[in-house]
Amino acid sequence: MKTSELTVTRVGNSRGVRLPADVLRRYQIGDTLLMEQRPDEIVLRPKRSRRQKLTWVETYQQMAQTEEDWSDWEALPEGLKDVPGEAAQ
């Protein structure tokens, strides 16, 4: 884990820190951060929009659209009946 020292600067009546551009790109930080206050530290995290997970059918349809050769892949549905939240079709 890399540690960096940042300067706290005055922003009106508040204080702020400037995050380096490479950090903003690496963690895909936009206009909003989430701040978690812990007893001994402050944790900043990028606010990410929650994308809905694809169903198995949607996943298959997207894979089919790529027109890749999936013939090397084992096509047996072993274990699929045990996947939670999705009935085998």
WODAUR-V178545 format. One record per pair of residues at least 12 apart in sequence whose C-alpha atoms are under 6 Angstrom apart, sorted by the first residue. I is the first residue (numbers start at 1). J is the second residue. Records with the same first field share a line. If there is no record, write none. Layout:
I->J + J
This chain:
29->46
32->47
33->45 + 46 + 47
34->47
